[in-house]
Amino acid sequence: MTQRPPVPPFTEATALLKVQAAEDAWNSRDPERVALAYTQDSEWRNRDVFLRGRPEIVAFLRAKWERELDYRLRKELWAYTGNRISVRFEYEWHDASEQWWRSYGNEQWEFDENGLMRRRYASINDLAISAGDRRLGR
């Protein structure tokens, strides 16, 4: 079985490592790389989209990063216990018309014993911003 350290139960230090690893992977904008952090049958809710399994995750992320150009993300540990981590995040991106957006949200993560995420529930809101208001990835 593949392990993705750190594995639960999480401490503050290991939860911070897990959050940083997720931020780094998502900022790569590589759907296959990101999907490796999830179980084969991982369950997602992303806004109003429900997914199950790595193939659906990869397809979702590929389409996301075709729409959300120059995507840049920052995650922050909010809470942790046992095999669960909660984060808040913000990311910035622009659409094909060069309109910049900042998206805010939170995620609840649940991991299996090997450190793979089996559940990810994300709530996200978008705010139109000007290019001059960007904070991330300038």
N, CA, C and O atoms as CSV, one atom per row, in Angstrom:
chain,resi,resn,atom,element,x,y,z
A,1,MET,N,N,0.859,-1.184,0.000
A,1,MET,CA,C,0.000,0.000,0.000
A,1,MET,C,C,0.896,1.235,0.000
A,1,MET,O,O,1.883,1.284,0.734
A,2,THR,N,N,0.564,2.220,-0.807
A,2,THR,CA,C,1.320,3.459,-0.901
A,2,THR,C,C,1.083,4.325,0.322
A,2,THR,O,O,-0.056,4.519,0.749
A,3,GLN,N,N,2.167,4.844,0.883
A,3,GLN,CA,C,2.049,5.785,1.988
A,3,GLN,C,C,2.383,7.184,1.513
A,3,GLN,O,O,3.251,7.372,0.661
A,4,ARG,N,N,1.682,8.175,2.074
A,4,ARG,CA,C,1.941,9.592,1.803
A,4,ARG,C,C,2.193,10.271,3.151
A,4,ARG,O,O,1.291,10.896,3.709
A,5,PRO,N,N,3.421,10.149,3.674
A,5,PRO,CA,C,3.706,10.779,4.963
A,5,PRO,C,C,3.521,12.292,4.884
A,5,PRO,O,O,3.648,12.879,3.810
A,6,PRO,N,N,3.228,12.910,5.993
A,6,PRO,CA,C,2.975,12.281,7.286
A,6,PRO,C,C,1.613,11.584,7.325
A,6,PRO,O,O,0.690,11.918,6.582
A,7,VAL,N,N,1.534,10.619,8.209
A,7,VAL,CA,C,0.309,9.831,8.357
A,7,VAL,C,C,-0.343,10.165,9.696
A,7,VAL,O,O,0.336,10.615,10.618
A,8,PRO,N,N,-1.659,9.948,9.813
A,8,PRO,CA,C,-2.332,10.207,11.090
A,8,PRO,C,C,-1.911,9.188,12.151
A,8,PRO,O,O,-1.417,8.106,11.833
A,9,PRO,N,N,-2.115,9.556,13.409
A,9,PRO,CA,C,-2.745,10.772,13.914
A,9,PRO,C,C,-1.787,11.970,13.792
A,9,PRO,O,O,-0.578,11.844,13.982
A,10,PHE,N,N,-2.366,13.122,13.472
A,10,PHE,CA,C,-1.571,14.313,13.215
A,10,PHE,C,C,-1.237,15.067,14.491
A,10,PHE,O,O,-2.031,15.128,15.429
A,11,THR,N,N,-0.048,15.636,14.497
A,11,THR,CA,C,0.366,16.619,15.488
A,11,THR,C,C,0.324,17.969,14.781
A,11,THR,O,O,0.084,18.024,13.574
A,12,GLU,N,N,0.550,19.039,15.500
A,12,GLU,CA,C,0.591,20.338,14.839
A,12,GLU,C,C,1.673,20.354,13.759
A,12,GLU,O,O,1.453,20.856,12.657
A,13,ALA,N,N,2.832,19.806,14.084
A,13,ALA,CA,C,3.946,19.805,13.120
A,13,ALA,C,C,3.619,18.987,11.878
A,13,ALA,O,O,3.897,19.429,10.763
A,14,THR,N,N,3.033,17.800,12.047
A,14,THR,CA,C,2.743,16.966,10.875
A,14,THR,C,C,1.559,17.514,10.077
A,14,THR,O,O,1.519,17.378,8.854
A,15,ALA,N,N,0.592,18.134,10.765
A,15,ALA,CA,C,-0.524,18.768,10.047
A,15,ALA,C,C,-0.006,19.927,9.201
A,15,ALA,O,O,-0.447,20.102,8.065
A,16,LEU,N,N,0.913,20.712,9.729
A,16,LEU,CA,C,1.508,21.806,8.956
A,16,LEU,C,C,2.255,21.285,7.738
A,16,LEU,O,O,2.194,21.893,6.669
A,17,LEU,N,N,2.963,20.161,7.886
A,17,LEU,CA,C,3.653,19.555,6.745
A,17,LEU,C,C,2.660,19.106,5.677
A,17,LEU,O,O,2.903,19.288,4.484
A,18,LYS,N,N,1.549,18.522,6.102
A,18,LYS,CA,C,0.535,18.039,5.165
A,18,LYS,C,C,-0.082,19.212,4.396
A,18,LYS,O,O,-0.305,19.116,3.189
A,19,VAL,N,N,-0.355,20.308,5.091
A,19,VAL,CA,C,-0.931,21.491,4.452
A,19,VAL,C,C,0.056,22.081,3.445
A,19,VAL,O,O,-0.337,22.454,2.340
A,20,GLN,N,N,1.329,22.167,3.815
A,20,GLN,CA,C,2.326,22.711,2.896
A,20,GLN,C,C,2.491,21.818,1.670
A,20,GLN,O,O,2.636,22.315,0.553
A,21,ALA,N,N,2.469,20.509,1.876
A,21,ALA,CA,C,2.575,19.586,0.738
A,21,ALA,C,C,1.392,19.773,-0.223
A,21,ALA,O,O,1.563,19.734,-1.441
A,22,ALA,N,N,0.202,19.974,0.334
A,22,ALA,CA,C,-0.981,20.194,-0.511
A,22,ALA,C,C,-0.848,21.513,-1.269
A,22,ALA,O,O,-1.129,21.570,-2.466
A,23,GLU,N,N,-0.424,22.569,-0.581
A,23,GLU,CA,C,-0.242,23.861,-1.255
A,23,GLU,C,C,0.761,23.741,-2.398
A,23,GLU,O,O,0.520,24.241,-3.497
A,24,ASP,N,N,1.879,23.081,-2.136
A,24,ASP,CA,C,2.903,22.922,-3.171
A,24,ASP,C,C,2.372,22.142,-4.374
A,24,ASP,O,O,2.611,22.521,-5.520
A,25,ALA,N,N,1.654,21.057,-4.109
A,25,ALA,CA,C,1.126,20.236,-5.203
A,25,ALA,C,C,0.120,21.028,-6.035
A,25,ALA,O,O,0.200,21.023,-7.264
A,26,TRP,N,N,-0.821,21.704,-5.385
A,26,TRP,CA,C,-1.836,22.459,-6.122
A,26,TRP,C,C,-1.198,23.599,-6.914
A,26,TRP,O,O,-1.653,23.907,-8.015
A,27,ASN,N,N,-0.167,24.221,-6.382
A,27,ASN,CA,C,0.497,25.297,-7.117
A,27,ASN,C,C,1.288,24.785,-8.318
A,27,ASN,O,O,1.666,25.571,-9.187
A,28,SER,N,N,1.537,23.495,-8.377
A,28,SER,CA,C,2.186,22.918,-9.563
A,28,SER,C,C,1.226,22.909,-10.754
A,28,SER,O,O,1.662,22.864,-11.905
A,29,ARG,N,N,-0.072,22.952,-10.480
A,29,ARG,CA,C,-1.128,22.860,-11.504
A,29,ARG,C,C,-0.970,21.604,-12.354
A,29,ARG,O,O,-1.253,21.609,-13.552
A,30,ASP,N,N,-0.520,20.542,-11.722
A,30,ASP,CA,C,-0.338,19.243,-12.371
A,30,ASP,C,C,-1.399,18.291,-11.806
A,30,ASP,O,O,-1.226,17.762,-10.708
A,31,PRO,N,N,-2.500,18.065,-12.546
A,31,PRO,CA,C,-3.598,17.243,-12.015
A,31,PRO,C,C,-3.172,15.846,-11.569
A,31,PRO,O,O,-3.663,15.348,-10.556
A,32,GLU,N,N,-2.271,15.212,-12.307
A,32,GLU,CA,C,-1.835,13.870,-11.944
A,32,GLU,C,C,-1.054,13.883,-10.632
A,32,GLU,O,O,-1.229,13.004,-9.788
A,33,ARG,N,N,-0.199,14.878,-10.470
A,33,ARG,CA,C,0.568,14.999,-9.212
A,33,ARG,C,C,-0.374,15.220,-8.041
A,33,ARG,O,O,-0.241,14.564,-7.008
A,34,VAL,N,N,-1.321,16.131,-8.189
A,34,VAL,CA,C,-2.265,16.423,-7.115
A,34,VAL,C,C,-3.061,15.170,-6.755
A,34,VAL,O,O,-3.242,14.871,-5.575
A,35,ALA,N,N,-3.531,14.446,-7.749
A,35,ALA,CA,C,-4.393,13.281,-7.508
A,35,ALA,C,C,-3.710,12.175,-6.720
A,35,ALA,O,O,-4.386,11.380,-6.066
A,36,LEU,N,N,-2.386,12.107,-6.767
A,36,LEU,CA,C,-1.659,11.061,-6.040
A,36,LEU,C,C,-1.800,11.190,-4.523
A,36,LEU,O,O,-1.513,10.235,-3.801
A,37,ALA,N,N,-2.233,12.338,-4.031
A,37,ALA,CA,C,-2.411,12.533,-2.594
A,37,ALA,C,C,-3.736,11.964,-2.088
A,37,ALA,O,O,-3.980,11.945,-0.881
A,38,TYR,N,N,-4.592,11.500,-3.001
A,38,TYR,CA,C,-5.936,11.048,-2.653
A,38,TYR,C,C,-6.056,9.534,-2.842
A,38,TYR,O,O,-5.352,8.946,-3.663
A,39,THR,N,N,-6.957,8.909,-2.074
A,39,THR,CA,C,-7.215,7.491,-2.251
A,39,THR,C,C,-7.813,7.252,-3.641
A,39,THR,O,O,-8.347,8.170,-4.264
A,40,GLN,N,N,-7.716,6.017,-4.113
A,40,GLN,CA,C,-8.267,5.678,-5.432
A,40,GLN,C,C,-9.756,6.015,-5.527
A,40,GLN,O,O,-10.247,6.380,-6.595
A,41,ASP,N,N,-10.475,5.892,-4.399
A,41,ASP,CA,C,-11.923,6.148,-4.395
A,41,ASP,C,C,-12.283,7.409,-3.606
A,41,ASP,O,O,-13.392,7.528,-3.085
A,42,SER,N,N,-11.340,8.343,-3.523
A,42,SER,CA,C,-11.539,9.569,-2.753
A,42,SER,C,C,-12.865,10.249,-3.118
A,42,SER,O,O,-13.285,10.261,-4.274
A,43,GLU,N,N,-13.495,10.806,-2.103
A,43,GLU,CA,C,-14.790,11.475,-2.251
A,43,GLU,C,C,-14.581,12.979,-2.088
A,43,GLU,O,O,-13.972,13.422,-1.114
A,44,TRP,N,N,-15.080,13.754,-3.031
A,44,TRP,CA,C,-14.928,15.212,-3.015
A,44,TRP,C,C,-16.275,15.899,-3.123
A,44,TRP,O,O,-17.198,15.423,-3.783
A,45,ARG,N,N,-16.351,17.039,-2.448
A,45,ARG,CA,C,-17.350,18.047,-2.770
A,45,ARG,C,C,-16.557,19.326,-2.972
A,45,ARG,O,O,-15.894,19.803,-2.051
A,46,ASN,N,N,-16.624,19.874,-4.156
A,46,ASN,CA,C,-15.956,21.132,-4.486
A,46,ASN,C,C,-17.041,22.085,-4.954
A,46,ASN,O,O,-17.557,21.950,-6.063
A,47,ARG,N,N,-17.387,23.047,-4.109
A,47,ARG,CA,C,-18.526,23.924,-4.364
A,47,ARG,C,C,-19.766,23.044,-4.516
A,47,ARG,O,O,-20.191,22.399,-3.557
A,48,ASP,N,N,-20.351,23.016,-5.726
A,48,ASP,CA,C,-21.551,22.207,-5.968
A,48,ASP,C,C,-21.268,20.996,-6.837
A,48,ASP,O,O,-22.187,20.405,-7.404
A,49,VAL,N,N,-19.995,20.623,-6.942
A,49,VAL,CA,C,-19.576,19.479,-7.758
A,49,VAL,C,C,-19.181,18.334,-6.833
A,49,VAL,O,O,-18.431,18.528,-5.876
A,50,PHE,N,N,-19.688,17.149,-7.123
A,50,PHE,CA,C,-19.392,15.963,-6.324
A,50,PHE,C,C,-18.606,14.989,-7.193
A,50,PHE,O,O,-19.022,14.658,-8.304
A,51,LEU,N,N,-17.462,14.533,-6.676
A,51,LEU,CA,C,-16.573,13.644,-7.433
A,51,LEU,C,C,-16.251,12.422,-6.603
A,51,LEU,O,O,-16.335,12.434,-5.375
A,52,ARG,N,N,-15.873,11.351,-7.317
A,52,ARG,CA,C,-15.380,10.163,-6.633
A,52,ARG,C,C,-14.277,9.543,-7.478
A,52,ARG,O,O,-14.472,9.225,-8.651
A,53,GLY,N,N,-13.115,9.380,-6.856
A,53,GLY,CA,C,-12.010,8.659,-7.472
A,53,GLY,C,C,-11.032,9.543,-8.230
A,53,GLY,O,O,-11.366,10.637,-8.685
A,54,ARG,N,N,-9.823,9.037,-8.348
A,54,ARG,CA,C,-8.748,9.791,-8.986
A,54,ARG,C,C,-9.031,10.198,-10.428
A,54,ARG,O,O,-8.729,11.336,-10.790
A,55,PRO,N,N,-9.594,9.332,-11.273
A,55,PRO,CA,C,-9.857,9.777,-12.653
A,55,PRO,C,C,-10.767,11.005,-12.709
A,55,PRO,O,O,-10.524,11.908,-13.510
A,56,GLU,N,N,-11.810,11.058,-11.873
A,56,GLU,CA,C,-12.690,12.222,-11.854
A,56,GLU,C,C,-11.964,13.452,-11.311
A,56,GLU,O,O,-12.188,14.567,-11.781
A,57,ILE,N,N,-11.095,13.245,-10.320
A,57,ILE,CA,C,-10.317,14.350,-9.756
A,57,ILE,C,C,-9.395,14.938,-10.829
A,57,ILE,O,O,-9.330,16.156,-10.997
A,58,VAL,N,N,-8.693,14.080,-11.544
A,58,VAL,CA,C,-7.782,14.549,-12.596
A,58,VAL,C,C,-8.551,15.334,-13.658
A,58,VAL,O,O,-8.114,16.413,-14.058
A,59,ALA,N,N,-9.677,14.815,-14.114
A,59,ALA,CA,C,-10.472,15.504,-15.140
A,59,ALA,C,C,-10.967,16.854,-14.625
A,59,ALA,O,O,-10.934,17.848,-15.350
A,60,PHE,N,N,-11.424,16.890,-13.377
A,60,PHE,CA,C,-11.895,18.127,-12.776
A,60,PHE,C,C,-10.779,19.168,-12.709
A,60,PHE,O,O,-10.978,20.323,-13.084
A,61,LEU,N,N,-9.610,18.754,-12.232
A,61,LEU,CA,C,-8.492,19.698,-12.095
A,61,LEU,C,C,-7.981,20.173,-13.449
A,61,LEU,O,O,-7.622,21.340,-13.606
A,62,ARG,N,N,-7.948,19.285,-14.408
A,62,ARG,CA,C,-7.511,19.680,-15.758
A,62,ARG,C,C,-8.431,20.795,-16.292
A,62,ARG,O,O,-7.949,21.801,-16.813
A,63,ALA,N,N,-9.738,20.614,-16.161
A,63,ALA,CA,C,-10.694,21.619,-16.629
A,63,ALA,C,C,-10.598,22.900,-15.797
A,63,ALA,O,O,-10.706,23.999,-16.340
A,64,LYS,N,N,-10.397,22.764,-14.496
A,64,LYS,CA,C,-10.259,23.924,-13.607
A,64,LYS,C,C,-9.118,24.810,-14.067
A,64,LYS,O,O,-9.287,26.022,-14.199
A,65,TRP,N,N,-7.944,24.212,-14.316
A,65,TRP,CA,C,-6.770,25.013,-14.643
A,65,TRP,C,C,-6.733,25.449,-16.104
A,65,TRP,O,O,-5.880,26.247,-16.493
A,66,GLU,N,N,-7.648,24.932,-16.907
A,66,GLU,CA,C,-7.832,25.497,-18.252
A,66,GLU,C,C,-8.637,26.791,-18.174
A,66,GLU,O,O,-8.461,27.676,-19.012
A,67,ARG,N,N,-9.522,26.915,-17.177
A,67,ARG,CA,C,-10.341,28.118,-16.951
A,67,ARG,C,C,-9.645,29.124,-16.047
A,67,ARG,O,O,-9.677,30.327,-16.306
A,68,GLU,N,N,-9.013,28.628,-14.983
A,68,GLU,CA,C,-8.414,29.475,-13.952
A,68,GLU,C,C,-6.929,29.637,-14.269
A,68,GLU,O,O,-6.095,28.849,-13.822
A,69,LEU,N,N,-6.619,30.661,-15.038
A,69,LEU,CA,C,-5.270,30.867,-15.564
A,69,LEU,C,C,-4.364,31.555,-14.537
A,69,LEU,O,O,-4.817,32.373,-13.736
A,70,ASP,N,N,-3.078,31.204,-14.581
A,70,ASP,CA,C,-2.067,31.763,-13.662
A,70,ASP,C,C,-2.481,31.614,-12.198
A,70,ASP,O,O,-2.260,32.504,-11.376
A,71,TYR,N,N,-3.081,30.479,-11.902
A,71,TYR,CA,C,-3.567,30.111,-10.571
A,71,TYR,C,C,-2.421,30.123,-9.565
A,71,TYR,O,O,-1.340,29.602,-9.838
A,72,ARG,N,N,-2.663,30.718,-8.408
A,72,ARG,CA,C,-1.694,30.732,-7.309
A,72,ARG,C,C,-2.460,30.626,-6.000
A,72,ARG,O,O,-3.386,31.399,-5.754
A,73,LEU,N,N,-2.071,29.655,-5.146
A,73,LEU,CA,C,-2.818,29.285,-3.947
A,73,LEU,C,C,-1.978,29.453,-2.687
A,73,LEU,O,O,-0.763,29.258,-2.699
A,74,ARG,N,N,-2.653,29.819,-1.602
A,74,ARG,CA,C,-2.051,29.805,-0.272
A,74,ARG,C,C,-3.031,29.130,0.682
A,74,ARG,O,O,-4.207,29.491,0.729
A,75,LYS,N,N,-2.539,28.136,1.450
A,75,LYS,CA,C,-3.367,27.424,2.430
A,75,LYS,C,C,-2.853,27.720,3.832
A,75,LYS,O,O,-1.666,27.981,4.025
A,76,GLU,N,N,-3.757,27.676,4.809
A,76,GLU,CA,C,-3.398,27.897,6.206
A,76,GLU,C,C,-4.090,26.845,7.065
A,76,GLU,O,O,-5.296,26.632,6.942
A,77,LEU,N,N,-3.332,26.192,7.929
A,77,LEU,CA,C,-3.904,25.230,8.861
A,77,LEU,C,C,-4.891,25.938,9.775
A,77,LEU,O,O,-4.579,26.973,10.364
A,78,TRP,N,N,-6.083,25.370,9.888
A,78,TRP,CA,C,-7.108,25.939,10.750
A,78,TRP,C,C,-7.263,25.090,12.008
A,78,TRP,O,O,-7.329,25.616,13.119
A,79,ALA,N,N,-7.323,23.758,11.820
A,79,ALA,CA,C,-7.491,22.848,12.957
A,79,ALA,C,C,-7.085,21.440,12.524
A,79,ALA,O,O,-7.019,21.144,11.331
A,80,TYR,N,N,-6.814,20.581,13.499
A,80,TYR,CA,C,-6.481,19.185,13.207
A,80,TYR,C,C,-6.858,18.330,14.413
A,80,TYR,O,O,-6.874,18.804,15.550
A,81,THR,N,N,-7.156,17.081,14.146
A,81,THR,CA,C,-7.390,16.110,15.201
A,81,THR,C,C,-7.379,14.728,14.578
A,81,THR,O,O,-7.976,14.522,13.521
A,82,GLY,N,N,-6.722,13.793,15.204
A,82,GLY,CA,C,-6.711,12.418,14.705
A,82,GLY,C,C,-6.314,12.344,13.243
A,82,GLY,O,O,-5.178,12.648,12.878
A,83,ASN,N,N,-7.271,11.931,12.400
A,83,ASN,CA,C,-7.004,11.782,10.960
A,83,ASN,C,C,-7.662,12.887,10.128
A,83,ASN,O,O,-7.880,12.713,8.929
A,84,ARG,N,N,-7.978,14.017,10.757
A,84,ARG,CA,C,-8.652,15.109,10.052
A,84,ARG,C,C,-7.869,16.417,10.176
A,84,ARG,O,O,-7.245,16.711,11.196
A,85,ILE,N,N,-7.935,17.186,9.087
A,85,ILE,CA,C,-7.319,18.511,9.039
A,85,ILE,C,C,-8.324,19.455,8.399
A,85,ILE,O,O,-9.023,19.090,7.453
A,86,SER,N,N,-8.389,20.668,8.923
A,86,SER,CA,C,-9.223,21.712,8.357
A,86,SER,C,C,-8.313,22.874,7.972
A,86,SER,O,O,-7.440,23.267,8.746
A,87,VAL,N,N,-8.521,23.423,6.769
A,87,VAL,CA,C,-7.713,24.541,6.296
A,87,VAL,C,C,-8.610,25.656,5.778
A,87,VAL,O,O,-9.748,25.431,5.368
A,88,ARG,N,N,-8.055,26.877,5.809
A,88,ARG,CA,C,-8.646,27.995,5.079
A,88,ARG,C,C,-7.665,28.297,3.969
A,88,ARG,O,O,-6.468,28.036,4.089
A,89,PHE,N,N,-8.185,28.849,2.889
A,89,PHE,CA,C,-7.302,29.125,1.766
A,89,PHE,C,C,-7.792,30.314,0.972
A,89,PHE,O,O,-8.940,30.742,1.093
A,90,GLU,N,N,-6.902,30.832,0.163
A,90,GLU,CA,C,-7.263,31.812,-0.854
A,90,GLU,C,C,-6.384,31.534,-2.058
A,90,GLU,O,O,-5.233,31.114,-1.937
A,91,TYR,N,N,-6.963,31.781,-3.222
A,91,TYR,CA,C,-6.165,31.675,-4.436
A,91,TYR,C,C,-6.595,32.749,-5.408
A,91,TYR,O,O,-7.720,33.246,-5.364
A,92,GLU,N,N,-5.668,33.094,-6.290
A,92,GLU,CA,C,-5.926,34.113,-7.301
A,92,GLU,C,C,-5.700,33.508,-8.672
A,92,GLU,O,O,-4.868,32.620,-8.857
A,93,TRP,N,N,-6.462,34.011,-9.622
A,93,TRP,CA,C,-6.413,33.516,-10.993
A,93,TRP,C,C,-7.110,34.523,-11.880
A,93,TRP,O,O,-7.808,35.416,-11.401
A,94,HIS,N,N,-6.913,34.370,-13.182
A,94,HIS,CA,C,-7.673,35.210,-14.108
A,94,HIS,C,C,-8.326,34.325,-15.156
A,94,HIS,O,O,-7.873,33.216,-15.439
A,95,ASP,N,N,-9.397,34.847,-15.719
A,95,ASP,CA,C,-10.104,34.115,-16.762
A,95,ASP,C,C,-9.565,34.535,-18.126
A,95,ASP,O,O,-8.625,35.325,-18.208
A,96,ALA,N,N,-10.151,34.018,-19.178
A,96,ALA,CA,C,-9.674,34.277,-20.545
A,96,ALA,C,C,-9.810,35.745,-20.941
A,96,ALA,O,O,-9.115,36.213,-21.843
A,97,SER,N,N,-10.705,36.473,-20.268
A,97,SER,CA,C,-10.870,37.894,-20.575
A,97,SER,C,C,-9.927,38.780,-19.764
A,97,SER,O,O,-10.019,40.006,-19.824
A,98,GLU,N,N,-9.018,38.157,-19.003
A,98,GLU,CA,C,-8.033,38.851,-18.150
A,98,GLU,C,C,-8.643,39.445,-16.885
A,98,GLU,O,O,-7.996,40.248,-16.213
A,99,GLN,N,N,-9.880,39.065,-16.545
A,99,GLN,CA,C,-10.465,39.464,-15.263
A,99,GLN,C,C,-9.807,38.636,-14.165
A,99,GLN,O,O,-9.796,37.407,-14.232
A,100,TRP,N,N,-9.260,39.309,-13.156
A,100,TRP,CA,C,-8.647,38.627,-12.019
A,100,TRP,C,C,-9.692,38.343,-10.958
A,100,TRP,O,O,-10.646,39.100,-10.779
A,101,TRP,N,N,-9.489,37.220,-10.250
A,101,TRP,CA,C,-10.383,36.769,-9.190
A,101,TRP,C,C,-9.553,36.343,-7.991
A,101,TRP,O,O,-8.438,35.843,-8.139
A,102,ARG,N,N,-10.105,36.544,-6.809
A,102,ARG,CA,C,-9.563,35.936,-5.596
A,102,ARG,C,C,-10.662,35.042,-5.056
A,102,ARG,O,O,-11.795,35.478,-4.853
A,103,SER,N,N,-10.316,33.804,-4.830
A,103,SER,CA,C,-11.276,32.822,-4.320
A,103,SER,C,C,-10.887,32.470,-2.889
A,103,SER,O,O,-9.735,32.146,-2.601
A,104,TYR,N,N,-11.877,32.540,-2.002
A,104,TYR,CA,C,-11.672,32.245,-0.583
A,104,TYR,C,C,-12.450,30.991,-0.230
A,104,TYR,O,O,-13.507,30.721,-0.802
A,105,GLY,N,N,-11.918,30.223,0.719
A,105,GLY,CA,C,-12.686,29.065,1.138
A,105,GLY,C,C,-12.074,28.318,2.290
A,105,GLY,O,O,-11.075,28.727,2.881
A,106,ASN,N,N,-12.713,27.202,2.588
A,106,ASN,CA,C,-12.201,26.292,3.601
A,106,ASN,C,C,-12.430,24.867,3.117
A,106,ASN,O,O,-13.315,24.588,2.307
A,107,GLU,N,N,-11.613,23.994,3.638
A,107,GLU,CA,C,-11.685,22.577,3.283
A,107,GLU,C,C,-11.620,21.745,4.557
A,107,GLU,O,O,-10.935,22.089,5.520
A,108,GLN,N,N,-12.341,20.660,4.529
A,108,GLN,CA,C,-12.261,19.644,5.572
A,108,GLN,C,C,-11.680,18.392,4.916
A,108,GLN,O,O,-12.197,17.911,3.908
A,109,TRP,N,N,-10.617,17.880,5.492
A,109,TRP,CA,C,-9.926,16.715,4.937
A,109,TRP,C,C,-9.988,15.556,5.923
A,109,TRP,O,O,-9.878,15.751,7.134
A,110,GLU,N,N,-10.166,14.344,5.392
A,110,GLU,CA,C,-10.083,13.128,6.193
A,110,GLU,C,C,-9.129,12.170,5.493
A,110,GLU,O,O,-9.229,11.958,4.284
A,111,PHE,N,N,-8.204,11.595,6.255
A,111,PHE,CA,C,-7.149,10.747,5.702
A,111,PHE,C,C,-7.303,9.307,6.135
A,111,PHE,O,O,-7.849,9.015,7.198
A,112,ASP,N,N,-6.807,8.402,5.285
A,112,ASP,CA,C,-6.738,7.004,5.683
A,112,ASP,C,C,-5.452,6.790,6.482
A,112,ASP,O,O,-4.685,7.727,6.702
A,113,GLU,N,N,-5.229,5.554,6.910
A,113,GLU,CA,C,-4.075,5.244,7.759
A,113,GLU,C,C,-2.744,5.413,7.033
A,113,GLU,O,O,-1.699,5.491,7.679
A,114,ASN,N,N,-2.764,5.469,5.712
A,114,ASN,CA,C,-1.542,5.636,4.914
A,114,ASN,C,C,-1.258,7.090,4.557
A,114,ASN,O,O,-0.307,7.372,3.829
A,115,GLY,N,N,-2.069,8.015,5.059
A,115,GLY,CA,C,-1.850,9.431,4.796
A,115,GLY,C,C,-2.438,9.916,3.490
A,115,GLY,O,O,-2.169,11.043,3.074
A,116,LEU,N,N,-3.246,9.080,2.826
A,116,LEU,CA,C,-3.947,9.499,1.607
A,116,LEU,C,C,-5.297,10.104,1.991
A,116,LEU,O,O,-5.975,9.607,2.890
A,117,MET,N,N,-5.674,11.165,1.313
A,117,MET,CA,C,-6.921,11.841,1.636
A,117,MET,C,C,-8.091,11.062,1.035
A,117,MET,O,O,-8.154,10.850,-0.176
A,118,ARG,N,N,-9.009,10.642,1.894
A,118,ARG,CA,C,-10.160,9.890,1.390
A,118,ARG,C,C,-11.400,10.761,1.239
A,118,ARG,O,O,-12.333,10.400,0.522
A,119,ARG,N,N,-11.410,11.914,1.916
A,119,ARG,CA,C,-12.529,12.845,1.775
A,119,ARG,C,C,-11.999,14.271,1.761
A,119,ARG,O,O,-11.115,14.638,2.535
A,120,ARG,N,N,-12.571,15.067,0.852
A,120,ARG,CA,C,-12.241,16.495,0.754
A,120,ARG,C,C,-13.537,17.243,0.477
A,120,ARG,O,O,-14.183,17.031,-0.549
A,121,TYR,N,N,-13.906,18.115,1.400
A,121,TYR,CA,C,-15.111,18.916,1.253
A,121,TYR,C,C,-14.700,20.386,1.240
A,121,TYR,O,O,-14.158,20.886,2.226
A,122,ALA,N,N,-14.954,21.085,0.124
A,122,ALA,CA,C,-14.520,22.468,-0.040
A,122,ALA,C,C,-15.705,23.400,-0.284
A,122,ALA,O,O,-16.586,23.114,-1.095
A,123,SER,N,N,-15.704,24.511,0.432
A,123,SER,CA,C,-16.653,25.602,0.219
A,123,SER,C,C,-15.830,26.793,-0.249
A,123,SER,O,O,-14.822,27.137,0.367
A,124,ILE,N,N,-16.263,27.429,-1.347
A,124,ILE,CA,C,-15.447,28.458,-1.991
A,124,ILE,C,C,-16.333,29.604,-2.471
A,124,ILE,O,O,-17.431,29.383,-2.982
A,125,ASN,N,N,-15.838,30.839,-2.298
A,125,ASN,CA,C,-16.489,32.044,-2.804
A,125,ASN,C,C,-15.479,32.828,-3.626
A,125,ASN,O,O,-14.287,32.825,-3.317
A,126,ASP,N,N,-15.951,33.500,-4.672
A,126,ASP,CA,C,-15.086,34.249,-5.580
A,126,ASP,C,C,-15.353,35.744,-5.470
A,126,ASP,O,O,-16.489,36.175,-5.280
A,127,LEU,N,N,-14.285,36.523,-5.594
A,127,LEU,CA,C,-14.360,37.974,-5.577
A,127,LEU,C,C,-13.572,38.509,-6.759
A,127,LEU,O,O,-12.389,38.200,-6.906
A,128,ALA,N,N,-14.211,39.307,-7.602
A,128,ALA,CA,C,-13.504,39.941,-8.716
A,128,ALA,C,C,-12.557,40.993,-8.142
A,128,ALA,O,O,-12.942,41.778,-7.276
A,129,ILE,N,N,-11.313,41.002,-8.632
A,129,ILE,CA,C,-10.320,41.979,-8.190
A,129,ILE,C,C,-9.635,42.572,-9.414
A,129,ILE,O,O,-9.699,42.010,-10.507
A,130,SER,N,N,-8.981,43.709,-9.220
A,130,SER,CA,C,-8.173,44.262,-10.305
A,130,SER,C,C,-6.787,43.626,-10.241
A,130,SER,O,O,-6.376,43.119,-9.197
A,131,ALA,N,N,-6.085,43.658,-11.343
A,131,ALA,CA,C,-4.725,43.104,-11.379
A,131,ALA,C,C,-3.851,43.761,-10.319
A,131,ALA,O,O,-2.980,43.105,-9.748
A,132,GLY,N,N,-4.068,45.048,-10.045
A,132,GLY,CA,C,-3.291,45.771,-9.045
A,132,GLY,C,C,-3.575,45.355,-7.613
A,132,GLY,O,O,-2.787,45.655,-6.716
A,133,ASP,N,N,-4.696,44.662,-7.381
A,133,ASP,CA,C,-5.056,44.202,-6.041
A,133,ASP,C,C,-4.533,42.803,-5.716
A,133,ASP,O,O,-4.773,42.288,-4.625
A,134,ARG,N,N,-3.833,42.200,-6.642
A,134,ARG,CA,C,-3.309,40.853,-6.418
A,134,ARG,C,C,-2.322,40.853,-5.255
A,134,ARG,O,O,-1.550,41.793,-5.068
A,135,ARG,N,N,-2.371,39.753,-4.469
A,135,ARG,CA,C,-1.451,39.571,-3.340
A,135,ARG,C,C,-0.552,38.362,-3.539
A,135,ARG,O,O,0.527,38.289,-2.950
A,136,LEU,N,N,-0.979,37.423,-4.351
A,136,LEU,CA,C,-0.274,36.154,-4.502
A,136,LEU,C,C,0.400,36.072,-5.862
A,136,LEU,O,O,-0.175,36.481,-6.871
A,137,GLY,N,N,1.583,35.560,-5.888
A,137,GLY,CA,C,2.240,35.220,-7.148
A,137,GLY,C,C,2.557,36.357,-8.071
A,137,GLY,O,O,2.590,36.169,-9.287
A,138,ARG,N,N,2.788,37.514,-7.546
A,138,ARG,CA,C,3.160,38.633,-8.418
A,138,ARG,C,C,4.571,38.472,-8.913
A,138,ARG,O,O,5.062,39.317,-9.661
